[in-house]
């Protein structure tokens, strides 16, 4: 096996980017089925890789925040004789506050590595935890740029929602009055929430547009060496041409996750049940991740 799955990256990168293909709607089910097969091929290794990913996702923002906070204190002490501690401290405080965004910025890099891992498994090679870091060796700035696009999109959407609430209905107070009956409290709450109805459809459409822009972007970046703008454009085009398959796929994922939730809720107490619930959860997560690789390969890859 080559280091960090570099062989499969180079094999795909030698081929020119292809225009997206149209596939039938029922291919959405095939994506999940083939994704589950990729999990069954190496379940133990998938558990190890996803476990490391989740640990890093939880720990890294905290470690970065602590490191930046310590660095801020050290720099503030160093520049205090110059009287610049307030200015420098304020600027560094901004970096500390933005540290949690590191997870969002680095997500496309790690996810592209998972796509490399999926490709390795699909070609009969062994999955490794090193695949999580494969894209760091393929111009990571391109992937971080895509993470920035996602972060900016989410921030703008959040600000738009906040502006709508303040502009249309002012401060939304969802507290219940103790002087009213239970039925009156419920009616008041429903009336206040109903004022948010005009916001639901635009937010849903914007979120779907952002998801479409990022759906195929990581594999297009890592396998075809596309620029971030070209990859986002191709992802949007691929989603637009395959709305039927994506709709079937989304409904199937919702049903699968509902089943996983039901199993987890009914698993009961005890180590055996906890292991069962965790196994089902990992299988579902891996299936979804691997199915995204399968969908990319079905629509874009020349190897499909």
N, C-alpha and C positions, 0 to 999 in steps of 0.2 A: 504493500500500500504506500502511495506517495505521501509526503508530508503535507498535512492540512488539506488533502484533497486537491492539490494543485493540478493533478493530471486531468481530472474531469473539467476543471475550470478552463484550462488551456485548450482542451479538445473543443469545447463549445465556443470559446472566444475566437477560434480560428475561422468560424463560420460567420457570415454577415448577418446582422439582425434581420429577422423575417417579419413580414406584415402579419398581423393576427388573422387566424382562421376562424370561420364560423363553424360551431359544432351544434349538434342537436341538443334540445333542452334536457333530455334524459342523461346526457353525459354528466350532468351535475351529480347524479347518483353514482355513476362510474368513478368519479373523482374520489368520493368517500370510500367506495369499495377498494379501490387500488391503494388509497392512503392507509387503510386498515391492514392491507397485505404488507405494506412496507413496515408497519409496526410489528406484525407477527414475524417478520423475517429476523429481527434482532430485538426482541422486547427488553431484555436485560440492559442492553447498551442504550436504548432509548430512555429507559428509566434513569440511568446514570447521567446522560446528557441533559435531559430536562430538569433533573434535580439540581445539577450544577447551575443551569441557567436561572432557575428560580432563586437559588441562594444568592447568586451574583446580583440579580435584579433587586433583591431586598437589601443586601449589604452594601453594594457599591455606592448608592446615593448617600448613605450615612457616612461611609468612610471618606468620600469626597468632601462632604460638608464639614466633617471634623478636621480634615487636613487643611481646608481653606480657612477655617476659623482660626486654627493655630498659626497659619501663615499670616493672616490678617493681624493678629496680636503681635507677632514678631516684627512685622513691617511697621506697624503703628509705633511701637517702642523705638524702632531704629530711626524713624523720621521725626520723632517728637522734638528733638533739639532744633529742628528747622521750622517748627510750628505748622507742619503740614499734616499732623495726625488726623485732624477732622476731615480734611478733603480726601486723603488717601484711605482713611478708615471707611468713609462713606462709599467710595468706589468699590473697595474690597468687600464691603458688606453686601453690595449688590450681587457680586459673584457668589457669595455664600448663599444668598436667597435663591439664586438661579441653579444651584447645584442639583436639586431634584430633577431638573430638566435633562440631566445627563442620561437618565434612563430612556427618555423619549428620543434624544439625539442619537444615542448609540443603538437603539432598537433595530433600525434597518441593517446595521453592520452585523449584529448577532443573528438576525433572522436570515440574512443572506448566507451566513455560515451554516445555518440549519438547512437551507436549500441545497448547499453543497453536500451536506451529510445525506440528505434524501437522495441526491443523485448517486452518491457512493453506494447506498443500499440498493437502489434500483439497478445498478450495474453489477451487483453481486460482491461489492467490497465491504469492508468492515467500517462501521460507524465508530467515531472516536470523539471524545470531549474536545479534542483539538479543532474539530470542525466549527465549533462555536466562534473561533477566532480567525477562521480562514479569510474572511473578507477584509480583515485588518491589513492584509498583505496585498490588497488589490485597490489601491488608491482610496483609502477610507474616507477621504474628504467628500467623495461623491455620495457615499451612503449617509454621512452626517448631514450633508446638504438636504437630502430627502427627509431626514429626521427633523431638520429645521423647518422644512415646509409643513410637515405634520404639526409641529409645535405651534408655529405661527397660525395655522388654520384653526387649531383647537382654541388658542387664546383669542383670536378674533371672534370665533363663534361664541365663546363664553362672554366676551365683552358685549356682543350684539344682544345676547339674551338679557344681560344685566341692564343694558340701555333700554330695551323694550319694556322690561318690568317697571323700571323707574319712570319711563315716559308715559306709558299707557295706564298703569294702575298704581303707581307710587310704590311705597314700601308695602310688600306683601306680608301681611300679618296673619299667620296661620294658627295663632293661638286661639283656644276656645274659651268663651266667656263662662265664668262660673254662674252667672245669673240667668242663663238660658237653659232650656231643657236639652236633653240629648239630641232630640230630633232637630231642634232649632240650630244647635251647634253643627250638626252634620250638614244641614242645608246651607248654613253660612259658609262652611268650609268648601262645599261643592261649588257654591256660587263664586267664591274667590278663585278657586282652581280653574273654573270654566273660563275665566278671563285670560288664561294662558293658552286657550285652545288655538287662537290664530298663530301662535308661535310654533306649534307642534310640526306642522307640515313643512314650513321653510327650514327649520332646524334639521328635520329628518332628511330632506333633500340635500342640504349642505353636507350632512354627515355621510350620506351615501356617495356624494360626489367626491369627498375627500377619501373615502375608502376605495373608490374606483381608481383614483389617481395613484394610490399606493399599493393596490392589490398585487400587480405583477412587477412592480418596480424593483424590489430586491433581487429576484432572479434575473431580470433583464440587465441590471447593473453588473452582477457578478459573472454571469455566463456570456454576455454579449458585449461587455465593455462599453455600454451606451453612456451618454451624458445624462445627468439627472433630468434635464428638461425633456430630452428625447424619450427617456424611460417612462416618465410620467405621462407624456403624450401617448405613447404606445399602450400603456396600461389603461388609460381612459378609452382608447379606441377598442382595445380588446374586450373591455367590459361592455361597451356600447353594442358591439357586434354579437355579444353572447348573453344578453339580458335573460333569456329564457333559461339557459343552463345555470346561470348564477342564482336565479330565483328558485329553481328546483333544489340547487345545492344549499341555499340558505335555509329553506324550509326543512330539508333533511337534517342540517346541523342543529336547528332549533329542536327538532324532535329527538335527536340523539342526546343533546345536552339535557333535555327534560327527563329523558330516561335515566341519565347519569345522576341527575339531581334526585330522582325518585329512589334510586338504588342507595344513594348516600344517606337520604333521610330515613330509609327503612332498614339500614344496615344494623342499627342497634348499637349496643355497647360491647366492649371487649376488643382485644387485640386482633382476633381473626376477622371480625367485621370491619375494623378500621383498615386492615391490610386489603381486604376485598374492595372497600370503597376507594382507597387510594389507587389500587390497580386499575379499577374502572376509569377513574379520573385521568390517570396517565395515558391509558389507552385512547381515551377520547381526545385528549390534548394532542397526542402524537398523530392520531388520525386526521385531525383538522390541519395540523401543520403540514403533514405529508400530502394531504389532498390539495393544498395550495401549490405544492411542487407539481403534482400530477396535472392540475389545471393549467399551469404555465406550460408544461411540456405538451399538453394536448392542443393548446392554442398557438403557442409561439415556437416551440422547439423544432428545429429541422429533423431531430431524431424521432419525432412522434410518429 
